[in-house]
Amino acid sequence: MGNPDKKIIELEWIEKIREGDKAAFKKLFEEYYPKLFWFVNRYLMSKEIADDVVKELFIELWQRKDRFVIQSSLNAYLYASARNRAFNYLRSKQSKEKYLTIRSMEDEELNIITSSTKTPSEVLEQKELSEAVQSAVELLPGRTKLVFTLHRDDGLTYAEIAQVLEISAKTVENQMARAFKILRSRLSYLLPVIYFYIKSINNVI
């Protein structure tokens, strides 16, 4: 469902940015630059170029701040803009085919169980569990993996993912269902924990 308080704050940012408020623009940049950087890097496979692409996006946003209007969600707007810029870069270099195969996505390590009082044995078990889940995620098919990580790591809703990737909401649902099915199959020996993990993801749809 998303966080209503965050949406209200972001609407306030947008209004202030349109009025030329640099502090609000700085907050927007600090909130979204890291997420968009890693998202664009999944396509370009170059941190240096991804940095340039995302910073140019924000520069243009500021230059056109008086026309900064969001029709749907800020998440979807910024991710779609970043994706379009990544594709434009690839087209300009005539290397779209080379880079559009989505690979080597950089996923954050899962923190399924958190505790400040773990024994060394528990820490090792959690590390092994996290690595097992991460390895399974890495083996997901390209589009399925992208949809799954956009939801899990970037926090986009199904509707936002559909808008960003220009696919139907039903396709997003199917890809997520496919991801869960594959993960359950590959991690059947961890089912109790995986169930908890998947339930926590579904709570933010």
C-alpha positions as a printed NumPy array, in Angstrom:
array([[  0.   ,   0.   ,   0.   ],
       [  2.938,   2.309,   0.597],
       [  3.482,   4.8  ,   3.393],
       [  0.847,   7.594,   3.343],
       [  3.009,   9.852,   5.526],
       [  5.911,   9.527,   3.072],
       [  3.602,  10.345,   0.146],
       [  2.419,  13.495,   1.904],
       [  6.01 ,  14.544,   2.593],
       [  6.989,  13.938,  -1.02 ],
       [  4.023,  15.959,  -2.286],
       [  5.254,  18.795,  -0.09 ],
       [  8.749,  18.412,  -1.576],
       [  7.338,  18.631,  -5.095],
       [  5.366,  21.767,  -4.306],
       [  8.381,  23.412,  -2.669],
       [ 10.685,  22.41 ,  -5.525],
       [  8.305,  24.007,  -8.009],
       [  8.658,  27.196,  -5.943],
       [ 12.465,  26.981,  -6.15 ],
       [ 13.173,  25.586,  -2.675],
       [ 16.731,  24.199,  -2.857],
       [ 16.486,  22.506,   0.548],
       [ 13.497,  20.44 ,  -0.611],
       [ 15.33 ,  19.531,  -3.805],
       [ 18.347,  18.419,  -1.768],
       [ 16.127,  16.146,   0.346],
       [ 14.626,  14.62 ,  -2.802],
       [ 18.087,  14.038,  -4.244],
       [ 19.43 ,  12.439,  -1.054],
       [ 16.381,  10.153,  -0.831],
       [ 16.35 ,   8.932,  -4.424],
       [ 19.85 ,   9.264,  -5.868],
       [ 21.236,   6.037,  -4.275],
       [ 18.205,   3.97 ,  -5.363],
       [ 18.189,   5.317,  -8.923],
       [ 21.962,   4.934,  -9.216],
       [ 21.844,   1.18 ,  -8.549],
       [ 18.741,   0.8  , -10.711],
       [ 20.411,   2.464, -13.714],
       [ 23.63 ,   0.555, -13.094],
       [ 21.712,  -2.695, -13.642],
       [ 21.242,  -1.645, -17.25 ],
       [ 24.493,   0.19 , -17.978],
       [ 26.907,  -1.975, -15.989],
       [ 29.044,   1.098, -15.341],
       [ 28.954,   2.974, -12.049],
       [ 30.59 ,   6.033, -13.591],
       [ 28.035,   6.288, -16.402],
       [ 25.145,   5.468, -14.067],
       [ 26.263,   8.318, -11.815],
       [ 26.293,  10.74 , -14.768],
       [ 22.897,   9.592, -16.042],
       [ 21.156,   9.953, -12.684],
       [ 22.769,  13.303, -11.88 ],
       [ 21.741,  14.629, -15.287],
       [ 18.19 ,  13.521, -14.503],
       [ 18.164,  15.613, -11.329],
       [ 19.833,  18.574, -13.045],
       [ 17.148,  18.618, -15.709],
       [ 14.448,  18.164, -13.086],
       [ 15.701,  21.3  , -11.309],
       [ 15.981,  23.232, -14.56 ],
       [ 12.356,  22.346, -15.375],
       [ 11.131,  22.575, -11.79 ],
       [  8.231,  24.854, -12.67 ],
       [  6.804,  21.978, -14.764],
       [  7.434,  19.312, -12.121],
       [  4.051,  17.574, -12.061],
       [  3.471,  13.999, -10.893],
       [  0.524,  12.177, -12.443],
       [  0.869,   8.962, -10.437],
       [  3.553,   8.293,  -7.817],
       [  6.925,   9.974,  -7.354],
       [  8.545,   6.515,  -7.219],
       [  7.187,   5.524, -10.611],
       [  7.949,   8.916, -12.156],
       [ 11.615,   8.926, -11.141],
       [ 12.268,   5.255, -11.908],
       [ 10.605,   5.556, -15.326],
       [ 12.63 ,   8.689, -16.08 ],
       [ 15.844,   6.946, -15.028],
       [ 15.03 ,   3.869, -17.129],
       [ 14.296,   5.988, -20.191],
       [ 17.577,   7.838, -19.802],
       [ 19.469,   4.564, -19.466],
       [ 17.871,   3.282, -22.671],
       [ 18.603,   6.552, -24.462],
       [ 22.239,   6.225, -23.496],
       [ 22.381,   2.65 , -24.752],
       [ 20.748,   3.633, -28.038],
       [ 23.173,   6.505, -28.516],
       [ 26.088,   4.11 , -28.138],
       [ 24.431,   1.506, -30.384],
       [ 24.899,  -1.075, -27.683],
       [ 21.352,  -1.773, -26.553],
       [ 21.477,  -5.467, -27.389],
       [ 24.654,  -5.918, -25.402],
       [ 23.326,  -4.353, -22.242],
       [ 19.615,  -5.138, -22.245],
       [ 20.305,  -8.642, -20.964],
       [ 19.818,  -7.905, -17.319],
       [ 22.579,  -9.549, -15.339],
       [ 24.704,  -9.183, -12.27 ],
       [ 22.134,  -7.142, -10.356],
       [ 23.589,  -5.896,  -7.089],
       [ 21.234,  -7.023,  -4.351],
       [ 21.58 ,  -6.02 ,  -0.728],
       [ 22.169,  -8.785,   1.756],
       [ 18.949, -10.015,   3.321],
       [ 18.35 ,  -9.274,   6.97 ],
       [ 15.623, -11.817,   7.645],
       [ 16.255, -12.195,  11.349],
       [ 17.784,  -9.328,  13.346],
       [ 19.146,  -9.508,  16.874],
       [ 21.934,  -7.771,  18.786],
       [ 22.459, -10.812,  21.02 ],
       [ 23.269, -13.546,  18.513],
       [ 25.844, -16.155,  19.389],
       [ 28.693, -16.778,  16.883],
       [ 26.849, -19.921,  15.801],
       [ 23.626, -17.984,  15.166],
       [ 25.506, -15.325,  13.206],
       [ 27.042, -18.017,  11.007],
       [ 23.655, -19.67 ,  10.457],
       [ 22.087, -16.358,   9.465],
       [ 24.961, -15.623,   7.084],
       [ 24.577, -19.041,   5.449],
       [ 20.803, -18.555,   5.207],
       [ 21.224, -15.118,   3.645],
       [ 23.744, -16.429,   1.142],
       [ 21.46 , -19.331,   0.216],
       [ 18.523, -17.024,  -0.456],
       [ 20.698, -14.526,  -2.332],
       [ 22.143, -17.264,  -4.53 ],
       [ 18.629, -18.398,  -5.4  ],
       [ 17.612, -14.829,  -6.269],
       [ 20.656, -14.46 ,  -8.529],
       [ 19.503, -17.489, -10.53 ],
       [ 16.059, -16.07 , -11.267],
       [ 15.388, -15.401, -14.981],
       [ 16.223, -11.842, -16.083],
       [ 12.805, -10.157, -16.173],
       [ 11.575, -12.103, -13.146],
       [ 14.648, -11.068, -11.199],
       [ 14.257,  -7.418, -12.148],
       [ 10.61 ,  -7.338, -11.074],
       [ 11.385,  -9.184,  -7.834],
       [ 14.307,  -6.939,  -6.842],
       [ 12.456,  -3.744,  -7.75 ],
       [  9.767,  -4.825,  -5.296],
       [ 12.051,  -6.267,  -2.625],
       [ 15.017,  -3.893,  -2.676],
       [ 13.63 ,  -0.68 ,  -4.153],
       [ 10.235,  -0.875,  -2.484],
       [  8.143,  -0.246,  -5.603],
       [  4.543,  -1.419,  -5.583],
       [  3.226,  -3.728,  -8.302],
       [  1.498,  -0.768,  -9.979],
       [  4.694,   1.293,  -9.934],
       [  6.746,  -1.558, -11.402],
       [  4.19 ,  -1.96 , -14.168],
       [  4.465,   1.727, -15.   ],
       [  8.259,   1.818, -14.879],
       [  8.744,  -1.288, -17.034],
       [  5.781,  -0.482, -19.295],
       [  4.085,  -3.806, -18.672],
       [  0.693,  -4.705, -17.253],
       [  0.037,  -5.092, -13.54 ],
       [ -1.013,  -8.666, -14.293],
       [  2.407,  -9.358, -15.821],
       [  4.052,  -8.041, -12.655],
       [  1.857, -10.33 , -10.551],
       [  2.752, -13.285, -12.76 ],
       [  6.469, -12.533, -12.55 ],
       [  6.324, -12.235,  -8.752],
       [  4.376, -15.493,  -8.519],
       [  6.986, -17.112, -10.74 ],
       [  9.785, -15.786,  -8.532],
       [  8.142, -17.132,  -5.364],
       [  7.55 , -20.511,  -7.001],
       [ 11.197, -20.797,  -8.06 ],
       [ 12.478, -19.673,  -4.664],
       [ 10.225, -22.122,  -2.832],
       [ 11.455, -24.939,  -5.05 ],
       [ 15.154, -24.12 ,  -4.703],
       [ 14.936, -23.373,  -1.004],
       [ 12.451, -26.052,   0.079],
       [ 14.702, -27.032,   2.982],
       [ 14.312, -23.492,   4.339],
       [ 10.548, -23.254,   3.859],
       [  9.613, -22.011,   7.371],
       [ 11.957, -19.035,   7.052],
       [ 11.146, -18.445,   3.381],
       [  7.445, -18.338,   4.258],
       [  8.163, -15.596,   6.789],
       [ 10.296, -13.741,   4.242],
       [  7.701, -13.907,   1.45 ],
       [  4.903, -12.907,   3.826],
       [  6.898,  -9.815,   4.831],
       [  7.311,  -8.872,   1.162],
       [  3.625,  -9.3  ,   0.389],
       [  2.77 ,  -6.944,   3.231],
       [  4.19 ,  -3.996,   1.239],
       [  2.396,  -4.674,  -2.071]])
